[in-house]
């Protein structure tokens, strides 16, 4: 019994949901019609190309290896800048007026403002334009923010 005899004269629309192979025919909804096919020429057969010939999902989404590496480097750099900000702010908070001079505080403020400025630039490179959440998360004081981008002599 061939495929045509088992399905009769089904329109193409009803045949579209069926999976065909030379050995058997199974519908997508279950095993309602399993038919052994003797005549291979009368059976429509779909062939799936090997995985190595298929276009990868990354290429279709526009994310290739180079872009992935660049994003990884940006994220790594952002993390390093964040650690520098934490260290500079910790040094600034550790300053005490009775043991250290005002010049040392100025140096700590300048170092902290430079680290925060570089961090904000790296955030913009990564696509994060709003710095309010970083200011809150790191607890950046207003006197550091006031010095951002200042050129010192």
C-alpha positions as CSV (number, residue, x, y, z in Angstrom):
1,X,0.0,0.0,0.0
2,X,1.5,3.3,-1.1
3,X,1.2,6.7,0.4
4,X,-1.5,7.8,-2.0
5,X,-3.7,4.9,-1.1
6,X,-3.3,5.5,2.7
7,X,-4.2,9.2,2.5
8,X,-6.4,9.1,-0.5
9,X,-6.7,12.3,-2.4
10,X,-5.8,14.7,0.5
11,X,-5.3,18.3,-0.5
12,X,-1.8,19.8,-0.1
13,X,-3.0,21.8,3.0
14,X,-3.7,18.5,4.9
15,X,-0.5,17.0,3.8
16,X,1.5,20.0,4.9
17,X,1.4,19.0,8.6
18,X,2.8,15.5,7.9
19,X,6.4,14.4,8.2
20,X,7.4,12.2,5.3
21,X,10.3,9.8,4.9
22,X,10.9,6.9,2.5
23,X,10.3,4.4,5.3
24,X,7.2,5.8,7.1
25,X,4.8,8.6,7.4
26,X,3.9,10.1,10.8
27,X,1.7,13.1,11.5
28,X,2.9,15.8,13.8
29,X,0.0,15.2,16.2
30,X,0.8,11.5,16.8
31,X,1.1,8.1,15.3
32,X,-2.4,8.0,13.7
33,X,-1.1,6.8,10.3
34,X,2.1,4.9,10.0
35,X,2.5,3.6,6.5
36,X,5.3,1.5,5.0
37,X,6.2,2.9,1.7
38,X,7.5,0.6,-1.0
39,X,7.6,3.1,-3.8
40,X,10.2,5.8,-2.8
41,X,9.6,7.9,-5.9
42,X,6.0,8.7,-5.0
43,X,6.8,10.0,-1.5
44,X,7.6,13.6,-1.0
45,X,10.6,13.9,1.2
46,X,12.0,16.9,3.0
47,X,15.7,17.1,3.6
48,X,17.3,19.0,6.4
49,X,20.8,20.3,5.7
50,X,23.6,19.3,8.0
51,X,24.1,21.6,11.0
52,X,27.5,22.7,9.7
53,X,25.8,24.2,6.6
54,X,23.1,26.1,8.5
55,X,23.6,29.7,9.3
56,X,24.2,30.1,13.0
57,X,21.7,31.8,15.2
58,X,24.4,34.3,16.3
59,X,24.9,35.4,12.7
60,X,21.2,36.0,12.2
61,X,21.0,38.1,15.3
62,X,24.0,40.1,14.3
63,X,26.1,38.8,17.2
64,X,29.3,37.3,15.9
65,X,32.5,36.3,17.6
66,X,34.2,39.7,17.3
67,X,31.2,41.5,18.7
68,X,31.1,39.1,21.6
69,X,34.8,39.6,22.4
70,X,34.3,43.4,22.2
71,X,31.4,43.3,24.6
72,X,33.4,41.0,26.9
73,X,36.3,43.5,27.0
74,X,33.9,46.4,27.6
75,X,32.4,44.6,30.6
76,X,35.8,43.6,32.0
77,X,37.0,47.2,31.7
78,X,33.9,48.5,33.4
79,X,34.5,46.1,36.3
80,X,38.1,47.2,36.6
81,X,37.0,50.9,36.7
82,X,34.4,50.1,39.3
83,X,37.0,48.5,41.5
84,X,39.2,51.7,41.1
85,X,36.2,53.8,42.1
86,X,35.6,51.7,45.2
87,X,39.3,51.9,46.2
88,X,39.5,55.7,45.7
89,X,36.3,56.3,47.6
90,X,37.4,54.0,50.5
91,X,40.7,55.9,50.7
92,X,38.7,59.2,50.7
93,X,36.4,58.0,53.5
94,X,39.4,56.7,55.5
95,X,40.9,60.2,55.6
96,X,40.8,61.8,59.1
97,X,41.6,65.5,59.7
98,X,43.6,64.9,62.9
99,X,46.2,62.5,61.3
100,X,46.4,63.8,57.7
101,X,46.8,67.2,56.1
102,X,44.3,69.1,53.9
103,X,46.6,68.7,50.9
104,X,46.3,64.9,51.3
105,X,42.5,65.3,51.2
106,X,42.7,67.4,48.1
107,X,44.8,64.7,46.5
108,X,42.3,62.0,47.5
109,X,39.4,64.1,46.2
110,X,41.2,64.5,42.9
111,X,42.1,60.8,42.6
112,X,38.5,59.9,43.4
113,X,37.1,62.4,40.9
114,X,39.4,61.1,38.2
115,X,38.4,57.4,38.9
116,X,34.7,58.3,38.9
117,X,35.0,60.3,35.7
118,X,36.8,57.4,33.9
119,X,34.1,55.0,35.3
120,X,31.3,57.2,33.9
121,X,33.0,57.4,30.5
122,X,33.3,53.6,30.5
123,X,29.7,53.3,31.4
124,X,28.8,55.5,28.4
125,X,30.9,53.3,26.1
126,X,28.8,50.3,27.4
127,X,25.6,52.1,26.6
128,X,24.6,53.2,30.1
129,X,23.9,56.9,29.9
130,X,22.3,57.5,33.3
131,X,24.7,57.6,36.2
132,X,22.3,58.2,39.0
133,X,22.1,54.5,39.9
134,X,26.0,54.3,40.0
135,X,26.2,57.4,42.2
136,X,23.7,55.8,44.7
137,X,25.3,52.3,44.5
138,X,28.8,53.5,45.1
139,X,27.8,56.3,47.5
140,X,29.8,59.0,45.5
141,X,29.9,62.2,47.6
142,X,28.8,65.5,46.0
143,X,32.3,67.1,46.4
144,X,33.7,64.3,44.1
145,X,30.9,64.9,41.6
146,X,31.6,68.6,41.6
147,X,35.1,67.9,40.5
148,X,34.3,65.6,37.6
149,X,36.1,66.5,34.4
150,X,38.0,69.4,35.9
151,X,41.5,70.0,34.5
152,X,44.0,70.7,37.2
153,X,47.2,72.7,36.7
